[in-house]
Amino acid sequence: MMTECIQPWRKFAAILQAVLILGIPFLQIRGQSALRFDVPSLQLHFFGTTIWMEEFFIVLVGIIFLTFLIVLLTILFGRIWCGWLCPQTVIVDLSRFVDRLENKGVIYKASAYLAMFAITAIIAANLIWYFVSPYEFIERLFAGDLSGLIWGFWIVMTAILFLNFMFLRRRFCATVCPYSKVQSVLYDNRTLVIAFDEKRKEECMNCAACVKICPTNIDIRQGLSAACINCAECIDKCSAMMGKRQKKSLIGYSFGLSGESGKLLRQNVLLIGVIVLVALVFLLYLSAYRTVLDVTILPNPAFAPRTAADGTVINSYVLAVENRGDKNADLNISATGSHGTFKITPDHMQIANGENRKITVFVAARNQVLDGKVQQIDIEIMSTESNNARTRKAISFIMPSDDK
């Protein structure tokens, strides 16, 4: 069991998380927010990559991966999320002045209410910044140009968060949080828990220090409780009290209760681990092979297949190209077939980032290279700078109807 002082590490983790969550919206990569879902364009900006709505199956696979990863971590480490990383826990820990309101004067209470209102207003704005750029938000706020919709979200979210962090606080974890209910189903006899060592219960001084320090008011000596958030406050308190007797803490992290048997790598862990690994590999595959070009090719209805005077057969197509990249693209266009060389005109185009552009192209081939009335050819569009800006489409090349 661990008996070292844990709270400084939890405080460090809380401050680090607060800095990251507040700071990420201000971070920009290639001119876009590092992490933001842009509602008007239905685009997800994810650390330098822009995922369009048509590609949201990648996000779905990512959600599946994260869901099973959370299940795996819960089976192995229990409520480690609740005690160390959950925003509810972090914000409550960083606003402990609210817990000291009892027997305080009016000025202290008023200051606490104002401070919590300011904190929740910033948190609510921070949540909006993951949908609206904070630079745009702040500029429009000072210009008095925030839309009614944004104001409405901000006011409602601030009110909900204020009531939660001012009055509900730790009770949220024990009563409202759905994740705490799910965890009890996922636990087994080797899940990491904070537990009282029953083998040494005769050493307990009955000082009740662990009960007094518990933010959810449970007695860890009575066994596991769904209200326990694994904050480890009781571990540090018991360690301090037992340290006076030169003994180790009676409470600590352990994989299962004392006397329980089992292996860390058990059947359910291996099964969920395989699912997590498969989802991760599939996600990486989709990310690596996604193209920033979306291309649709259709026959040109205004130009029927025809034979030129020199015997060249010409077909025409309409190319609809959408550039989903974050920069302008310089594209080469080529046509290939299994029965000869095909020439495409034009063979080059430029398209701005985010632009959806249509062009008409003409594909020419000598009729002697053709085999039958119709054959499949490939039209490839490739960026001159980036290999992932590349796509290939198959299309039918048709002999003129008057050819025999």
C-alpha positions as CSV (number, residue, x, y, z in Angstrom):
1,M,0.0,0.0,0.0
2,M,1.1,3.6,-0.6
3,T,1.5,5.8,2.4
4,E,3.3,8.8,0.9
5,C,1.7,12.2,0.8
6,I,-0.7,12.1,-2.1
7,Q,-2.5,15.4,-2.0
8,P,0.3,17.6,-3.5
9,W,0.3,15.3,-6.5
10,R,-3.5,15.6,-6.8
11,K,-3.2,19.4,-6.6
12,F,-0.6,19.4,-9.3
13,A,-2.8,17.2,-11.5
14,A,-5.8,19.6,-10.9
15,I,-3.8,22.7,-11.7
16,L,-2.4,21.1,-14.8
17,Q,-5.8,20.1,-16.0
18,A,-7.3,23.5,-15.4
19,V,-4.5,25.1,-17.4
20,L,-4.9,22.7,-20.3
21,I,-8.7,23.0,-20.4
22,L,-8.7,26.8,-20.2
23,G,-5.7,27.2,-22.5
24,I,-6.4,24.7,-25.4
25,P,-9.1,27.0,-27.0
26,F,-6.5,29.8,-27.3
27,L,-4.0,27.5,-28.9
28,Q,-4.0,27.8,-32.7
29,I,-2.5,25.5,-35.2
30,R,-2.3,26.5,-38.9
31,G,-4.6,29.4,-38.2
32,Q,-7.4,27.3,-36.6
33,S,-8.2,26.5,-33.0
34,A,-6.4,23.4,-31.8
35,L,-9.7,21.8,-30.7
36,R,-13.0,23.3,-31.7
37,F,-16.2,22.2,-33.4
38,D,-17.3,24.9,-35.7
39,V,-21.1,24.8,-35.9
40,P,-21.7,27.0,-39.0
41,S,-19.3,24.9,-41.2
42,L,-19.9,21.6,-39.3
43,Q,-16.1,21.1,-39.1
44,L,-14.1,19.6,-36.2
45,H,-10.7,21.2,-35.8
46,F,-8.5,18.7,-34.1
47,F,-4.9,19.7,-33.4
48,G,-4.0,20.7,-37.0
49,T,-6.5,18.4,-38.7
50,T,-9.9,19.5,-40.0
51,I,-12.5,16.8,-40.0
52,W,-15.6,17.5,-42.1
53,M,-19.1,16.3,-41.4
54,E,-18.8,13.7,-44.2
55,E,-15.8,12.2,-42.3
56,F,-17.5,12.0,-38.9
57,F,-17.2,8.2,-39.0
58,I,-13.6,8.8,-37.9
59,V,-15.0,10.7,-34.8
60,L,-17.4,7.8,-34.2
61,V,-14.6,5.3,-34.2
62,G,-12.7,7.6,-31.9
63,I,-15.6,7.7,-29.5
64,I,-15.9,3.9,-29.5
65,F,-12.1,3.7,-28.7
66,L,-12.4,6.2,-25.8
67,T,-15.5,4.5,-24.4
68,F,-13.9,1.1,-24.2
69,L,-10.6,2.7,-23.0
70,I,-12.6,4.2,-20.1
71,V,-14.2,0.9,-19.4
72,L,-10.8,-0.8,-19.4
73,L,-9.3,1.9,-17.1
74,T,-12.3,1.6,-14.7
75,I,-11.9,-2.2,-14.5
76,L,-8.2,-1.8,-13.7
77,F,-8.0,1.4,-11.7
78,G,-11.6,2.0,-10.4
79,R,-12.4,5.6,-9.7
80,I,-9.0,7.0,-10.4
81,W,-10.7,9.4,-12.9
82,C,-13.1,10.7,-10.2
83,G,-10.3,11.4,-7.7
84,W,-7.7,12.8,-10.0
85,L,-9.1,14.1,-13.3
86,C,-12.8,14.7,-13.1
87,P,-13.6,18.4,-13.7
88,Q,-16.2,18.3,-10.9
89,T,-13.6,17.1,-8.4
90,V,-10.9,19.5,-9.7
91,I,-13.1,22.6,-9.5
92,V,-14.5,21.6,-6.0
93,D,-10.9,21.1,-4.8
94,L,-9.8,24.5,-6.2
95,S,-12.8,26.2,-4.6
96,R,-12.6,24.9,-1.0
97,F,-13.4,28.4,0.3
98,V,-17.0,27.5,-0.3
99,D,-16.8,24.7,2.3
100,R,-15.8,27.2,5.0
101,L,-18.9,29.4,4.8
102,E,-20.3,28.1,8.0
103,N,-19.8,30.5,11.0
104,K,-18.3,33.1,8.6
105,G,-19.4,36.7,8.3
106,V,-21.5,38.4,5.7
107,I,-18.5,39.9,3.9
108,Y,-16.8,36.5,3.6
109,K,-20.0,34.8,2.4
110,A,-20.7,37.6,-0.2
111,S,-17.2,37.4,-1.4
112,A,-17.4,33.6,-1.7
113,Y,-20.6,33.9,-3.7
114,L,-19.2,36.5,-6.1
115,A,-15.9,34.5,-6.5
116,M,-17.9,31.4,-7.4
117,F,-20.1,33.3,-9.8
118,A,-17.0,34.6,-11.5
119,I,-15.4,31.2,-11.7
120,T,-18.5,29.5,-13.1
121,A,-19.0,32.3,-15.7
122,I,-15.4,31.7,-16.9
123,I,-16.0,27.9,-17.0
124,A,-19.2,28.4,-19.0
125,A,-17.4,30.7,-21.4
126,N,-14.6,28.2,-21.7
127,L,-17.1,25.5,-22.7
128,I,-18.5,27.8,-25.4
129,W,-14.9,28.5,-26.6
130,Y,-14.8,24.9,-27.8
131,F,-17.5,25.9,-30.3
132,V,-16.8,29.6,-30.8
133,S,-13.2,30.8,-31.1
134,P,-12.3,32.6,-27.8
135,Y,-10.7,35.4,-29.8
136,E,-13.9,36.0,-31.7
137,F,-15.9,35.6,-28.4
138,I,-13.9,38.1,-26.5
139,E,-13.8,40.6,-29.3
140,R,-17.5,40.5,-29.9
141,L,-18.2,40.6,-26.1
142,F,-16.3,43.9,-25.7
143,A,-17.9,45.2,-28.9
144,G,-21.4,44.3,-27.5
145,D,-21.9,42.1,-30.5
146,L,-22.5,38.7,-29.0
147,S,-25.5,36.9,-30.5
148,G,-28.6,36.2,-28.4
149,L,-27.9,32.5,-28.8
150,I,-24.4,32.7,-27.3
151,W,-25.7,34.9,-24.5
152,G,-28.5,32.4,-23.8
153,F,-26.1,29.5,-23.6
154,W,-23.7,31.5,-21.4
155,I,-26.3,32.6,-18.9
156,V,-28.0,29.2,-18.6
157,M,-24.7,27.3,-18.3
158,T,-23.4,29.8,-15.7
159,A,-26.6,29.4,-13.7
160,I,-26.4,25.6,-13.7
161,L,-22.7,25.5,-12.9
162,F,-23.1,28.1,-10.1
163,L,-25.9,26.1,-8.4
164,N,-23.8,22.9,-8.8
165,F,-20.5,24.2,-7.4
166,M,-22.1,26.4,-4.8
167,F,-24.6,24.0,-3.3
168,L,-24.3,20.5,-4.7
169,R,-20.6,20.1,-4.8
170,R,-19.4,16.6,-3.6
171,R,-23.0,15.4,-3.4
172,F,-23.1,15.4,-7.2
173,C,-20.5,12.5,-7.2
174,A,-22.6,10.4,-4.8
175,T,-26.1,11.1,-6.1
176,V,-26.2,12.6,-9.7
177,C,-23.1,11.4,-11.5
178,P,-24.1,8.4,-13.8
179,Y,-20.5,7.3,-14.1
180,S,-20.3,6.5,-10.4
181,K,-23.3,4.2,-10.9
182,V,-21.8,2.4,-13.9
183,Q,-18.5,1.8,-12.1
184,S,-20.0,-0.5,-9.5
185,V,-21.0,-2.8,-12.3
186,L,-17.5,-2.8,-13.8
187,Y,-15.6,-3.5,-10.6
188,D,-14.2,-6.9,-9.8
189,N,-12.1,-8.4,-7.0
190,R,-8.8,-7.0,-8.4
191,T,-9.9,-3.4,-9.3
192,L,-7.8,-0.7,-7.7
193,V,-9.6,0.7,-4.7
194,I,-8.9,2.8,-1.5
195,A,-9.5,0.4,1.3
196,F,-9.0,-0.1,5.1
197,D,-6.6,-2.9,5.9
198,E,-8.8,-5.3,7.9
199,K,-5.8,-7.4,8.9
200,R,-4.5,-4.5,10.9
201,K,-7.8,-3.2,12.3
202,E,-6.6,-3.7,15.9
203,E,-4.0,-1.0,15.3
204,C,-6.7,1.6,14.6
205,M,-6.7,4.3,17.2
206,N,-10.4,5.1,16.6
207,C,-9.5,8.8,16.1
208,A,-12.0,9.1,13.3
209,A,-9.6,11.4,11.5
210,C,-10.3,9.6,8.2
211,V,-14.1,10.2,8.7
212,K,-13.7,13.9,9.5
213,I,-11.5,14.6,6.5
214,C,-13.7,12.6,4.0
215,P,-15.4,15.1,1.6
216,T,-18.3,12.7,1.0
217,N,-18.7,11.9,4.7
218,I,-18.2,8.1,4.6
219,D,-16.3,5.9,7.0
220,I,-13.8,3.9,4.9
221,R,-13.4,1.5,7.8
222,Q,-16.9,0.2,7.1
223,G,-15.9,-1.1,3.7
224,L,-16.3,0.2,0.1
225,S,-18.9,2.8,-0.7
226,A,-20.3,4.1,-3.9
227,A,-19.9,7.6,-2.5
228,C,-16.1,7.2,-2.3
229,I,-14.4,9.3,-5.0
230,N,-10.9,8.0,-4.4
231,C,-9.6,11.4,-3.4
232,A,-7.1,9.8,-1.0
233,E,-7.7,12.4,1.7
234,C,-8.2,9.6,4.2
235,I,-4.9,8.0,3.2
236,D,-2.9,11.1,3.9
237,K,-4.7,11.7,7.2
238,C,-4.3,8.2,8.5
239,S,-0.6,8.3,7.4
240,A,-0.1,11.4,9.5
241,M,-1.8,9.9,12.5
242,M,-0.1,6.5,12.3
243,G,3.2,8.2,11.6
244,K,3.2,9.5,15.1
245,R,3.5,5.8,16.1
246,Q,6.1,5.1,13.4
247,K,3.6,2.9,11.6
248,K,2.2,2.8,8.1
249,S,-1.2,4.1,7.2
250,L,-4.1,1.6,7.7
251,I,-5.7,3.0,4.5
252,G,-4.2,2.9,1.0
253,Y,-4.6,2.0,-2.6
254,S,-4.8,-1.7,-3.3
255,F,-5.8,-4.0,-6.1
256,G,-8.8,-5.6,-4.4
257,L,-9.6,-5.9,-0.8
258,S,-7.3,-7.7,1.7
259,G,-7.6,-11.5,1.2
260,E,-9.1,-11.2,-2.3
261,S,-7.4,-13.3,-4.9
262,G,-7.0,-13.0,-8.7
263,K,-4.8,-11.7,-11.4
264,L,-4.4,-8.2,-12.8
265,L,-4.6,-9.7,-16.3
266,R,-7.9,-11.5,-16.1
267,Q,-10.4,-12.5,-18.8
268,N,-12.5,-9.3,-18.8
269,V,-9.4,-7.1,-18.9
270,L,-8.0,-9.1,-21.8
271,L,-11.3,-9.0,-23.7
272,I,-11.8,-5.2,-23.3
273,G,-8.1,-4.7,-24.0
274,V,-8.4,-6.4,-27.4
275,I,-11.4,-4.3,-28.3
276,V,-9.5,-1.1,-27.3
277,L,-6.5,-2.2,-29.4
278,V,-8.6,-3.0,-32.5
279,A,-10.4,0.3,-32.2
280,L,-7.1,2.2,-31.9
281,V,-5.6,0.4,-34.9
282,F,-8.7,1.1,-37.0
283,L,-8.7,4.7,-35.9
284,L,-5.1,5.2,-36.8
285,Y,-5.7,3.5,-40.2
286,L,-8.6,5.8,-41.0
287,S,-6.6,8.8,-39.9
288,A,-3.5,7.8,-41.9
289,Y,-5.4,7.1,-45.1
290,R,-8.0,9.9,-45.1
291,T,-7.7,12.3,-48.0
292,V,-8.2,16.0,-48.0
293,L,-9.8,15.8,-51.4
294,D,-13.4,14.8,-52.0
295,V,-14.0,14.2,-55.7
296,T,-17.1,13.4,-57.6
297,I,-16.9,12.6,-61.4
298,L,-20.0,12.5,-63.7
299,P,-20.3,12.4,-67.5
300,N,-20.8,15.8,-69.0
301,P,-24.5,15.8,-70.2
302,A,-23.7,18.7,-72.6
303,F,-21.1,16.8,-74.5
304,A,-21.8,13.4,-76.0
305,P,-18.9,11.0,-76.7
306,R,-17.6,11.7,-80.3
307,T,-14.9,10.9,-82.7
308,A,-12.6,13.7,-84.0
309,A,-11.5,14.0,-87.6
310,D,-8.2,12.4,-86.8
311,G,-9.9,9.3,-85.3
312,T,-9.5,10.4,-81.7
313,V,-12.4,9.5,-79.4
314,I,-13.3,12.2,-76.9
315,N,-15.4,11.9,-73.7
316,S,-16.2,14.8,-71.4
317,Y,-16.7,14.8,-67.6
318,V,-17.6,17.2,-64.9
319,L,-15.3,17.1,-61.9
320,A,-16.6,18.4,-58.5
321,V,-13.6,18.8,-56.2
322,E,-13.7,19.8,-52.6
323,N,-10.5,20.8,-50.8
324,R,-10.9,19.7,-47.1
325,G,-7.3,20.7,-46.3
326,D,-6.1,23.7,-44.4
327,K,-4.2,25.3,-47.3
328,N,-4.6,25.9,-51.0
329,A,-3.9,22.9,-53.3
330,D,-2.2,22.8,-56.7
331,L,-3.5,19.7,-58.4
332,N,-2.4,17.6,-61.3
333,I,-5.1,15.6,-63.2
334,S,-4.3,12.4,-65.1
335,A,-6.3,9.6,-66.9
336,T,-5.2,6.0,-67.3
337,G,-6.7,2.9,-68.8
338,S,-5.8,-0.7,-69.3
339,H,-5.8,-0.5,-73.2
340,G,-3.7,2.6,-73.9
341,T,-2.7,6.1,-73.0
342,F,-5.4,8.7,-72.4
343,K,-4.9,12.5,-72.5
344,I,-6.9,14.7,-70.3
345,T,-7.5,18.4,-70.8
346,P,-7.1,20.4,-68.6
347,D,-4.5,18.5,-66.6
348,H,-4.0,21.0,-63.9
349,M,-6.2,23.0,-61.5
350,Q,-5.9,25.1,-58.3
351,I,-8.4,25.1,-55.5
352,A,-8.4,27.1,-52.3
353,N,-8.8,25.5,-48.9
354,G,-12.4,24.9,-48.1
355,E,-13.5,25.5,-51.7
356,N,-15.8,23.3,-53.6
357,R,-15.2,23.7,-57.3
358,K,-16.5,22.2,-60.5
359,I,-14.5,22.0,-63.8
360,T,-15.2,20.3,-67.1
361,V,-12.5,18.0,-68.5
362,F,-12.0,16.2,-71.8
363,V,-10.4,12.8,-72.1
364,A,-9.1,11.8,-75.5
365,A,-7.9,8.4,-76.9
366,R,-7.2,6.9,-80.2
367,N,-10.1,4.6,-81.2
368,Q,-7.7,1.7,-82.0
369,V,-6.7,1.4,-78.4
370,L,-10.2,0.9,-77.3
371,D,-11.6,-2.6,-76.6
372,G,-15.4,-2.6,-77.1
373,K,-18.0,0.1,-76.7
374,V,-17.2,0.9,-73.0
375,Q,-14.2,0.5,-70.8
376,Q,-13.2,1.6,-67.3
377,I,-10.6,4.3,-67.0
378,D,-9.2,5.9,-63.8
379,I,-9.0,9.7,-63.3
380,E,-6.5,10.6,-60.6
381,I,-6.2,14.0,-58.9
382,M,-3.1,14.5,-56.9
383,S,-1.6,17.5,-55.1
384,T,1.9,18.6,-56.3
385,E,2.9,19.0,-52.6
386,S,1.2,16.5,-50.4
387,N,0.6,12.7,-51.0
388,N,-2.4,12.6,-48.8
389,A,-4.1,15.1,-51.1
390,R,-4.7,12.4,-53.6
391,T,-7.7,10.5,-54.9
392,R,-8.5,8.1,-57.8
393,K,-11.9,7.5,-59.3
394,A,-13.1,5.0,-61.9
395,I,-15.3,6.2,-64.7
396,S,-16.7,4.7,-68.0
397,F,-15.1,5.8,-71.2
398,I,-17.7,5.3,-74.0
399,M,-17.3,4.9,-77.8
400,P,-19.6,7.2,-79.8
401,S,-22.9,5.6,-80.7
402,D,-22.3,5.9,-84.4
403,D,-19.1,3.7,-84.2
404,K,-19.4,0.1,-85.3
